[in-house]
Amino acid sequence: MRNDRLTLSPSRRRFLTLGGAILVAPYVIAGPARAAGQVIVRTPGGAYDDIMRRHVYEPFTKETGITVMPVAATVSKLLAMFRANNVELDLIDTGDGPLVTLGRMGALAPIDYGSWKWSKPDDVGADYRHDTRVANFVYSTVLAYNKTKFPEGQHPKSWAEFWDIGRFPGPRMLADMASGQPDLEIALLADGVPRDQIYPINIDRAFQSLSGIRPNIRKFWDTGALSAQMLSDQEVVLGSIWNGRLQTLIDKGAPLGFDWNENMIQVQALSVFKGSPNQASAQKLIDFMMQPEVQAKYSMDLQYGPTNQKAFGHVPAEHLTRMPGGPNSKQVGFMRDVGWWESNRERVNRQWSRWILG
């Protein structure tokens, strides 16, 4: 955690291990920070906090008098808090994978949809509403291409065409296991599997498909920053990438484009830590954040898509075409099955480790 975001109590500090290992016990927040009128939120940090502070946290405080403190915390820290029965966060804002795992452990409180007064639960897409988590925005993995190499209309328009080296030559990139998950779904699509039959993933078939494209993969990217850099530097001319990372480059004038066809829709979600000090305030913050007008504002700034379907009505037409989860992407894309991944991640990781060294 960053010390400029919260005060650590030296008497309650515990030893930590590094490198993503499970922690013995978490950093905790000093007593004064746990006032009833405050919500402690785990966030991705950086520019994300600035956007949410502007569009969510400060308006929420003005409306309710409840202040919001964003803090950084790894998944390991979250797990350690729960295991040590020492929960010092109220709200978790993260990718839905860790929330599925925490939910299976019994670490999350139910989302109190019945208490919502600013938002309407039924306005949130059914794919995004769950008992202990609710998505606050979506993003997509898309097929990106260099426009100087592939002029408009002459780029690959499917993952099968991405795999077609003869028609579409040039160095490529795909996601590494270290990015969160390798592109197994994409490999299956390239091998002819229909979108509605991807899950459960045939792992062996997916790796066999990846083996066919591997000689043309310049690098498997492990971070969004690396994927963006490789496209921007023209180290690759084709690749999978998160749409927000790509859109930022396009907005800066990079000669890049993408195709929505077969985009993989993924989710950022909110959950309330069971046993947290200020659960009621955390539930109110979720309600406030899910309003269509509020979602429209922060989704546009993040370059991602809202989950409240009425939010699209508050988005200018020029933004709709670039939003995942909107009319241009959802009909030709598919939702990542996060439950399958959380049940099979270790198995995939073992097979990836053998495959990448082979």
C-alpha positions in Angstrom: 0.0 0.0 0.0 1.1 3.6 -0.5 1.8 5.4 2.7 0.5 8.7 1.3 -3.0 7.2 1.1 -3.4 5.9 4.6 -1.8 5.9 8.0 -0.3 2.6 9.1 -0.3 1.7 12.8 3.2 0.6 13.7 2.0 -1.4 16.6 -0.3 -3.4 14.3 2.0 -3.8 11.3 2.8 -7.4 10.3 5.5 -9.0 8.3 4.7 -9.5 4.6 6.1 -11.7 1.9 6.9 -10.4 -1.5 6.3 -11.5 -5.1 2.6 -12.2 -4.8 2.9 -14.9 -2.1 0.2 -15.2 0.6 0.8 -12.7 3.4 1.1 -13.7 7.0 -1.1 -10.8 7.9 -2.1 -7.5 6.2 -1.2 -3.9 6.7 -4.0 -2.4 8.7 -5.4 1.1 9.0 -5.0 3.1 12.1 -8.0 3.6 14.4 -9.0 7.1 13.4 -9.4 6.2 9.8 -12.2 3.8 10.7 -14.7 6.5 11.5 -18.3 5.5 10.7 -18.5 8.2 8.1 -15.8 6.7 5.9 -15.5 3.9 3.3 -12.2 2.3 2.6 -12.1 1.0 -1.0 -9.5 -1.2 -2.6 -8.9 0.2 -6.1 -6.4 -0.4 -9.0 -4.9 3.0 -8.1 -3.2 5.5 -10.4 -5.3 7.4 -12.9 -8.3 5.2 -12.0 -8.5 6.8 -8.6 -8.4 10.3 -10.1 -11.3 9.5 -12.4 -13.4 7.9 -9.7 -12.7 10.7 -7.2 -14.0 13.2 -9.7 -17.1 11.4 -10.8 -18.0 9.2 -7.8 -16.2 9.7 -4.5 -16.5 13.5 -4.2 -20.1 13.7 -5.4 -20.9 10.8 -3.1 -19.4 12.6 -0.1 -21.2 15.8 -1.0 -24.5 13.9 -1.2 -24.1 11.7 2.0 -21.3 13.2 4.1 -19.5 9.9 3.9 -15.8 10.2 2.8 -14.1 7.6 0.6 -10.5 6.5 0.9 -9.0 4.5 -2.0 -6.1 2.2 -1.1 -4.0 -0.2 -2.9 -4.1 -3.9 -1.9 -3.1 -7.0 -3.8 -5.3 -10.1 -3.9 -2.9 -11.7 -1.5 -3.5 -9.0 1.0 -7.3 -9.4 0.6 -7.0 -13.1 1.2 -4.8 -12.5 4.2 -7.2 -10.1 5.8 -10.0 -12.6 5.6 -7.9 -15.5 6.8 -6.6 -13.5 9.8 -10.1 -12.3 10.6 -8.8 -8.8 10.5 -10.8 -7.1 7.7 -9.8 -3.4 7.4 -11.4 -2.7 4.0 -15.0 -2.1 3.3 -15.4 -2.2 -0.5 -13.3 -4.2 -3.1 -13.1 -2.8 -6.6 -11.2 -5.2 -8.8 -11.4 -7.7 -11.7 -14.2 -10.3 -11.1 -11.9 -13.3 -10.9 -10.5 -12.6 -7.4 -14.1 -11.8 -6.3 -15.3 -15.2 -7.4 -12.5 -16.8 -5.3 -13.3 -14.6 -2.3 -17.0 -15.4 -2.7 -16.3 -19.1 -2.7 -14.4 -18.7 0.5 -17.3 -17.0 2.2 -15.4 -13.7 2.4 -18.1 -11.4 0.8 -21.4 -10.0 2.0 -24.4 -10.1 -0.3 -25.0 -7.0 -2.4 -28.0 -5.3 -0.8 -29.9 -4.6 -4.0 -33.1 -4.1 -2.1 -31.8 -1.0 -0.4 -30.8 0.9 -3.6 -32.4 4.3 -3.9 -30.3 6.0 -6.6 -30.0 3.0 -9.0 -32.4 0.3 -10.2 -31.0 -3.3 -10.1 -33.0 -4.3 -13.1 -31.2 -1.6 -15.2 -27.9 -3.5 -14.7 -27.4 -6.2 -17.2 -28.2 -9.7 -16.0 -24.7 -10.9 -16.8 -23.3 -8.3 -14.5 -25.5 -8.9 -11.3 -24.5 -11.6 -8.8 -25.3 -12.3 -5.2 -22.0 -11.0 -3.8 -20.6 -8.9 -6.7 -21.9 -6.4 -9.3 -19.9 -5.2 -12.3 -19.2 -1.5 -12.4 -17.7 -1.5 -15.9 -16.7 -3.8 -18.7 -13.7 -3.9 -21.0 -12.8 -6.1 -24.0 -9.9 -7.9 -25.6 -10.0 -7.0 -29.2 -8.1 -7.7 -32.4 -5.8 -4.7 -33.1 -4.0 -4.0 -36.3 -1.6 -1.4 -37.8 -3.3 0.7 -40.4 -0.1 1.3 -42.4 0.4 -2.4 -42.8 -3.3 -3.2 -43.3 -5.3 -0.4 -44.9 -8.9 0.0 -43.9 -10.9 -3.0 -44.9 -7.8 -5.1 -45.6 -7.1 -6.2 -42.0 -8.0 -9.5 -40.4 -11.6 -9.5 -39.3 -11.6 -12.6 -37.2 -9.2 -14.6 -35.1 -9.1 -17.3 -37.8 -7.8 -14.6 -40.2 -5.4 -13.5 -37.5 -4.0 -17.0 -37.6 -3.7 -16.8 -41.4 -0.1 -15.9 -41.9 -0.2 -16.2 -45.6 -2.9 -13.6 -46.2 -1.9 -11.4 -43.3 1.9 -11.6 -42.7 3.8 -9.8 -40.0 4.8 -10.2 -36.3 2.0 -10.6 -33.8 1.4 -10.6 -30.0 -0.9 -12.4 -27.7 -1.5 -12.4 -23.9 0.8 -14.3 -21.5 -0.4 -16.2 -18.5 1.2 -13.5 -16.4 -1.4 -11.0 -17.8 -4.1 -12.9 -15.9 -4.9 -15.5 -18.5 -3.5 -16.6 -21.9 -5.7 -16.2 -25.0 -7.2 -19.7 -24.9 -10.6 -18.5 -26.0 -9.1 -16.7 -29.0 -7.1 -19.8 -29.9 -10.3 -21.9 -30.0 -12.1 -19.3 -32.1 -9.2 -19.4 -34.5 -9.6 -23.2 -34.6 -13.3 -23.0 -35.6 -15.1 -23.2 -32.3 -18.3 -21.2 -32.2 -18.6 -18.4 -29.7 -21.4 -20.1 -27.8 -19.4 -23.3 -27.5 -16.1 -22.0 -26.1 -16.8 -23.1 -22.5 -15.8 -25.4 -21.0 -12.5 -24.7 -22.7 -10.8 -27.7 -24.3 -7.4 -26.9 -22.9 -5.5 -29.3 -25.1 -7.1 -28.1 -28.3 -6.5 -24.5 -27.3 -2.8 -25.1 -26.8 -2.5 -27.0 -30.0 -4.0 -24.0 -31.8 -1.6 -21.7 -30.0 1.3 -23.9 -31.2 0.3 -23.2 -34.8 0.7 -19.4 -34.4 3.6 -19.4 -32.0 6.4 -19.0 -34.5 4.8 -15.7 -35.6 4.3 -14.3 -32.0 7.0 -11.7 -31.3 6.2 -11.7 -27.7 3.4 -12.8 -25.3 2.6 -9.6 -23.3 2.2 -9.7 -19.6 0.9 -6.1 -18.9 -1.4 -3.7 -20.7 1.4 -1.2 -20.9 3.6 -3.7 -22.8 0.9 -4.6 -25.3 0.3 -0.9 -26.0 4.1 -0.2 -26.4 4.6 -3.1 -28.8 1.8 -1.8 -31.1 2.9 1.8 -30.8 6.5 1.0 -31.6 5.4 -1.2 -34.5 7.2 -4.1 -33.0 4.1 -6.0 -33.9 1.4 -5.3 -36.5 -1.3 -7.4 -35.1 -2.3 -8.5 -31.6 -4.8 -9.0 -28.8 -5.1 -6.0 -26.5 -7.5 -4.5 -24.0 -9.6 -1.9 -25.8 -8.9 0.9 -23.4 -5.2 0.6 -23.8 -5.6 0.7 -27.6 -8.1 3.5 -27.7 -5.7 5.7 -25.8 -3.1 5.2 -28.5 -5.6 5.9 -31.3 -6.7 9.1 -29.6 -3.1 10.2 -29.6 -2.9 9.7 -33.3 -1.3 6.3 -33.6 -2.1 4.6 -37.0 -4.0 1.7 -35.3 -7.4 0.2 -35.6 -9.4 -2.7 -34.2 -12.3 -5.0 -35.0 -15.1 -5.7 -32.6 -15.8 -9.1 -34.1 -15.2 -11.9 -31.5 -14.2 -9.5 -28.8 -14.0 -11.0 -25.3 -16.0 -8.9 -22.8 -14.5 -8.9 -19.3 -15.6 -7.3 -16.0 -14.5 -5.0 -13.2 -16.7 -5.5 -10.2 -17.6 -4.4 -6.7 -18.0 -6.5 -3.5 -18.4 -5.7 0.1 -16.0 -7.5 2.5 -18.0 -9.6 5.1 -17.2 -8.3 8.5 -15.9 -4.9 7.4 -16.4 -2.0 9.7 -18.6 0.1 7.5 -20.6 -2.3 5.4 -23.7 -0.1 5.3 -21.8 2.8 3.8 -20.1 0.5 1.3 -23.5 -0.6 0.1 -24.5 3.0 -0.3 -21.4 3.7 -2.4 -22.2 0.8 -4.7 -25.7 2.1 -5.2 -24.4 5.6 -6.0 -21.8 4.3 -8.4 -24.2 2.3 -10.4 -26.4 5.2 -11.4 -26.6 5.6 -15.2 -25.5 9.2 -15.3 -22.6 8.5 -13.0 -21.5 5.4 -14.9 -21.7 7.2 -18.2 -19.2 9.8 -17.0 -16.5 7.5 -15.5 -16.9 4.9 -18.3 -16.1 7.5 -21.0 -13.1 8.7 -19.1 -11.9 5.1 -18.5 -12.5 4.2 -22.2 -14.6 1.3 -21.1 -18.3 0.4 -21.0 -21.0 0.8 -18.4 -23.0 -2.0 -16.9 -26.2 0.0 -16.2 -27.8 -0.3 -19.6 -29.5 3.1 -19.3 -26.1 4.7 -19.1 -25.7 4.3 -22.8 -28.5 6.9 -23.2 -26.2 9.4 -21.5 -23.3 8.8 -23.8 -22.7 10.9 -26.9 -23.1 9.0 -30.2 -19.4 9.3 -31.1 -18.5 7.4 -27.9 -21.0 4.6 -28.3 -19.0 3.1 -31.2 -15.9 2.6 -29.0 -17.6 1.3 -25.9 -17.4 -2.4 -25.0 -20.7 -3.9 -24.0 -22.5 -1.5 -26.3 -24.4 -2.2 -29.5 -21.3 -2.5 -31.6 -19.5 -5.0 -29.4 -22.0 -7.2 -27.5 -23.7 -8.7 -30.5 -20.5 -9.9 -32.0 -18.6 -10.7 -28.8 -18.8 -13.1 -25.9 -18.5 -12.9 -22.1 -15.5 -14.4 -20.5 -16.6 -17.2 -18.2 -14.8 -16.1 -15.0 -16.1 -19.1 -13.0 -14.5 -21.5 -15.4 -11.2 -19.6 -15.1 -11.2 -19.5 -11.3 -11.9 -23.3 -11.2 -9.2 -24.1 -13.8 -6.5 -21.5 -13.4 -4.0 -23.7 -11.7 -4.3 -26.4 -14.3 -3.9 -23.9 -17.1 -0.9 -22.4 -15.4 0.8 -25.7 -15.2 0.2 -26.5 -18.8 1.3 -23.0 -19.8 4.6 -23.3 -17.9 5.4 -26.5 -19.8 4.2 -25.2 -23.2 6.0 -21.9 -23.0 9.3 -23.6 -22.3 8.8 -26.3 -24.9 
